[in-house]
């Protein structure tokens, strides 16, 4: 993840401040450590509001969610972390399978539709994004784009496709293709994408969307919010790209859920539970809705749509569930086999 300017987060904090003033700030003292795999700016706005409300301080450590997942396994019962907050669900499913996550309070889980959270009650969905195509409008017409993610394997995209295979956002798409068409077909598809991307393989989605916007590549696959954040950075006049959605139900059209959990090893479980509950509270969801993350708040009653985006209810993604996305191990193994990782 790259640092992004704080446009929009200031507004989020202002919104949060108004909400918190109405509720009154708490006076409890305490401290928790957060392993944050989400975008730092919005997380910091959430942390600031939580600290103001409760008096509980939050020490934030930022890194990629897969780094933290592996670190937590290595740390085991000696981990200093109390909460982990991720961009995608597979890291949480992985930790849940390792018996490293504590049960969440039923009142916290009840704030979010069950389909967005762990079926075992050990992590809760906080926000969502959807996978889309980004394309350079000077290089590709919208009517030339494939309607399925499988169409990106067409040789006509050789030298034109941008890919960020090490992004944890890409792995759920691979899992979705595997579940729909099988491992052998997914392997052929990935090999074709690898050939088409050639030198246009990037370390993250931020770099990918910038490359497409600048005309270094013609199109690529990202989660939708990266394009909106690019627009904040360069301004509307600097945008030479647009978004296109895959056909309804396509395996490339995946709704990714960001979530949070309390660590079983936490020495401050009560305060950690309060922080996770805050993320899905009206205050926390309002911060997300007004931030420059451009992610969808998903708690019940949180119907806000980031500016300019299709409402969550208007999306038509593949039906794959967070349980079916699993821990992402099959996708990782296949990406390694075709040497994209």
C-alpha positions in Angstrom: 0.0 0.0 0.0 1.2 3.5 -0.8 0.7 6.6 1.2 -2.1 8.7 -0.2 -3.0 12.3 0.7 -5.7 12.9 3.3 -8.3 14.4 1.0 -11.7 13.2 2.3 -10.4 11.8 5.6 -10.5 15.2 7.2 -14.2 15.4 6.2 -14.7 11.9 7.7 -13.2 13.0 11.0 -15.4 16.1 11.0 -18.4 13.9 10.5 -17.2 11.5 13.2 -16.6 14.4 15.5 -20.1 15.6 15.2 -21.5 12.1 15.9 -19.3 11.6 18.9 -20.1 15.0 20.4 -23.7 13.9 20.3 -22.9 10.7 22.1 -20.3 12.2 24.6 -16.7 11.2 24.9 -15.8 8.3 27.2 -13.4 8.5 30.0 -12.1 4.9 30.2 -8.3 4.4 30.1 -6.8 1.5 28.2 -4.6 0.6 25.3 -4.7 -1.9 22.4 -2.5 -2.8 19.5 -4.0 -2.9 16.0 -2.4 -4.8 13.1 -3.8 -2.8 10.2 -3.8 -4.2 6.7 -6.4 -1.6 5.5 -5.5 1.7 4.0 -3.8 3.8 6.7 -5.7 7.1 6.2 -9.2 5.9 6.8 -8.0 3.6 9.6 -6.4 6.6 11.3 -9.6 8.5 11.1 -11.4 5.5 12.7 -8.8 5.2 15.4 -8.9 8.9 16.2 -12.7 8.9 16.6 -12.6 5.7 18.7 -9.9 7.2 21.0 -12.0 10.4 21.4 -15.1 8.4 22.2 -13.7 5.9 24.7 -10.3 7.2 26.0 -8.8 3.9 24.9 -5.5 4.4 23.0 -4.7 2.4 19.8 -1.2 1.7 18.7 -1.4 1.1 15.0 1.0 -1.1 13.0 0.6 -0.9 9.2 1.5 -3.6 6.7 -0.1 -5.9 4.1 -2.7 -8.3 5.5 -0.8 -11.4 4.3 2.3 -10.2 6.1 0.3 -9.8 9.3 -1.4 -13.2 8.9 1.9 -15.0 8.7 3.3 -12.9 11.5 0.4 -13.8 13.8 0.9 -17.5 13.1 4.6 -17.1 14.0 3.8 -15.1 17.1 1.1 -17.4 18.3 0.1 -16.8 21.9 2.9 -14.3 22.4 1.5 -11.8 19.8 1.2 -8.2 21.0 -1.7 -7.7 18.7 -5.2 -7.3 20.0 -7.1 -6.6 16.7 -6.4 -7.4 13.1 -8.2 -5.3 10.4 -7.8 -6.5 6.8 -8.7 -5.5 3.2 -10.0 -9.0 2.3 -11.6 -11.9 4.0 -9.1 -14.8 3.1 -6.5 -13.6 5.6 -9.2 -13.7 8.3 -10.4 -17.1 7.2 -6.8 -18.3 7.3 -6.3 -17.1 10.9 -9.7 -18.5 11.9 -8.6 -21.9 10.7 -5.5 -21.6 12.8 -7.7 -21.0 15.9 -6.2 -17.6 16.5 -9.4 -15.5 16.5 -11.7 -15.0 19.5 -15.5 -15.1 19.3 -17.0 -11.7 18.7 -19.8 -10.3 20.7 -23.2 -11.2 19.2 -24.2 -7.6 19.3 -21.3 -6.7 17.0 -22.1 -9.5 14.6 -25.7 -8.5 14.5 -24.8 -5.1 13.1 -23.8 -6.7 9.7 -25.7 -9.0 7.3 -24.5 -12.5 8.1 -23.3 -13.1 4.5 -20.5 -10.5 5.0 -19.0 -12.1 8.1 -17.5 -15.3 9.4 -20.0 -18.1 9.8 -18.2 -19.1 12.9 -18.6 -15.6 14.5 -14.9 -14.9 14.7 -14.6 -11.9 12.4 -17.0 -9.3 11.2 -17.3 -7.6 7.8 -16.7 -3.9 7.9 -16.8 -2.6 4.3 -16.8 -3.9 0.7 -15.4 -3.3 -2.7 -15.9 -4.9 -6.1 -13.5 -6.0 -8.8 -13.8 -4.2 -12.2 -11.7 -3.3 -15.2 -9.9 0.0 -15.6 -9.1 1.1 -19.1 -7.4 4.0 -20.8 -10.0 5.8 -22.8 -7.4 7.0 -25.4 -6.3 3.5 -26.1 -9.4 1.4 -25.8 -13.1 2.0 -26.6 -15.6 0.7 -24.0 -17.3 -1.4 -26.7 -14.0 -3.2 -27.3 -13.7 -4.5 -23.7 -14.4 -8.1 -22.8 -17.5 -8.8 -20.8 -15.9 -11.6 -18.9 -12.6 -11.8 -17.0 -11.8 -14.8 -19.2 -11.7 -12.5 -22.2 -8.5 -10.9 -20.8 -6.7 -14.1 -21.9 -7.4 -13.2 -25.6 -4.1 -12.7 -27.4 -5.3 -9.3 -28.7 -4.5 -7.9 -25.2 -0.8 -9.0 -25.4 1.4 -6.1 -24.4 -1.7 -4.1 -23.4 -2.9 -5.8 -20.2 -1.7 -4.6 -16.7 -1.6 -7.1 -13.9 -0.9 -6.9 -10.1 -0.8 -10.7 -9.3 0.8 -10.2 -5.8 -2.1 -8.0 -4.7 -4.3 -9.7 -2.2 -7.2 -8.1 -4.1 -6.4 -10.3 -7.1 -6.4 -13.6 -5.3 -10.2 -13.7 -4.7 -10.7 -13.4 -8.5 -8.4 -16.4 -9.0 -10.4 -18.3 -6.4 -13.6 -17.4 -8.2 -12.3 -18.6 -11.6 -11.1 -21.9 -10.0 -14.5 -22.5 -8.4 -16.3 -21.8 -11.6 -14.1 -23.5 -14.2 -11.7 -25.8 -12.3 -8.0 -25.6 -11.6 -6.8 -26.7 -15.1 -8.9 -24.0 -16.8 -7.8 -21.4 -14.3 -4.1 -22.3 -14.9 -4.5 -21.8 -18.7 -6.2 -18.5 -18.0 -3.4 -17.3 -15.7 -0.7 -18.3 -18.2 -2.5 -16.4 -20.9 -2.7 -13.3 -18.6 0.9 -13.6 -17.8 1.8 -13.6 -21.5 -0.5 -10.7 -22.2 0.8 -8.6 -19.3 4.5 -9.2 -20.2 6.4 -6.2 -18.8 3.2 -4.6 -17.4 3.2 -6.6 -14.1 3.0 -4.2 -11.1 3.5 -4.6 -7.4 0.1 -3.2 -6.4 -3.2 -1.7 -7.6 -2.1 1.8 -7.0 0.7 1.5 -9.4 -1.5 -0.4 -11.9 -4.2 2.2 -12.1 -1.6 4.9 -12.5 0.0 3.0 -15.3 -3.3 2.6 -17.1 -4.3 6.2 -16.5 -1.0 7.4 -17.9 -1.2 5.1 -21.0 1.6 2.8 -20.1 -1.0 -0.1 -20.4 -4.4 -0.2 -21.9 -6.4 -2.0 -19.3 -6.3 -4.0 -16.1 -8.3 -5.5 -13.2 -8.6 -3.7 -9.9 -11.0 -3.1 -7.1 -13.1 -0.1 -8.0 -12.0 2.2 -5.2 -8.4 2.5 -6.5 -9.7 4.4 -9.6 -11.6 6.9 -7.4 -8.6 7.5 -5.2 -6.5 8.1 -8.3 -9.0 10.8 -9.4 -8.6 12.4 -6.0 -4.9 12.5 -6.4 -4.6 13.8 -10.0 -7.9 15.7 -10.3 -10.6 15.1 -13.0 -8.6 16.8 -15.7 -5.8 14.3 -15.1 -8.0 11.3 -15.6 -7.6 9.4 -18.9 -9.2 6.3 -17.8 -12.6 4.9 -16.8 -14.1 1.8 -15.2 -16.1 -1.0 -16.7 -18.0 -3.8 -15.0 -18.0 -7.4 -16.0 -21.3 -9.0 -17.0 -23.5 -9.9 -14.0 -22.4 -13.0 -12.2 -19.1 -13.2 -14.0 -16.3 -14.9 -11.9 -14.2 -11.7 -12.4 -17.0 -9.7 -10.8 -16.2 -10.4 -7.1 -17.5 -8.5 -4.0 -14.5 -8.4 -1.6 -15.2 -7.9 2.1 -12.9 -6.1 4.5 -13.2 -7.3 8.1 -11.8 -7.2 11.6 -11.2 -9.7 14.4 -10.0 -9.9 18.0 -7.0 -12.1 18.6 -7.4 -15.1 20.9 -4.1 -14.1 22.5 -5.2 -10.5 23.3 -4.6 -9.4 26.8 -7.1 -6.6 26.4 -10.1 -8.4 24.9 -12.8 -6.1 26.3 -11.2 -3.0 24.8 -10.4 -4.9 21.5 -14.1 -6.0 21.3 -15.1 -2.4 21.7 -12.9 -1.3 18.9 -14.3 -3.9 16.5 -17.8 -3.0 17.5 -17.0 0.7 16.8 -16.0 -0.2 13.2 -19.5 -1.4 12.4 -21.3 1.2 14.5 -23.1 4.1 12.9 -20.1 6.3 13.8 -17.6 4.0 12.2 -19.6 3.3 9.1 -20.1 7.1 8.6 -16.4 7.6 8.7 -15.9 4.9 6.0 -18.7 6.4 3.9 -17.2 9.9 3.9 -13.5 8.9 3.6 -11.4 8.7 0.5 -11.3 5.0 0.7 -14.4 4.9 -1.6 -15.4 1.6 0.0 -19.0 0.6 0.7 -20.1 0.6 4.3 -22.0 -2.7 4.8 -23.6 -2.6 8.3 -27.3 -2.8 8.5 -28.8 0.7 7.9 -25.6 2.0 6.3 -27.0 2.8 2.9 -24.5 5.6 2.1 -22.9 5.3 -1.3 -19.4 6.8 -2.0 -19.8 9.8 -4.3 -20.2 8.9 -8.0 -20.4 5.1 -7.4 -23.1 2.6 -8.2 -25.0 1.8 -4.9 -24.1 -1.5 -3.3 -27.6 -2.7 -4.0 -27.1 -2.1 -7.7 -24.1 -4.3 -8.0 -24.5 -7.8 -9.7 -21.4 -9.7 -8.6 -20.6 -13.4 -8.8 -22.5 -15.4 -6.1 -19.3 -16.7 -4.4 -19.5 -16.2 -0.6 -16.8 -15.3 1.9 -16.8 -19.0 3.0 -16.2 -20.1 -0.6 -13.4 -17.6 -1.0 -11.9 -19.4 2.0 -8.3 -18.7 3.0 -7.1 -18.2 -0.6 -4.6 -21.0 -0.4 -5.7 -22.6 -3.7 -5.3 -19.3 -5.5 -1.9 -18.7 -4.0 -0.7 -22.2 -4.9 -1.8 -21.7 -8.5 -0.2 -18.2 -8.8 3.0 -19.7 -7.5 2.8 -22.6 -9.9 2.5 -20.3 -13.0 5.2 -18.1 -11.5 3.1 -15.0 -11.1 4.3 -15.0 -7.4 
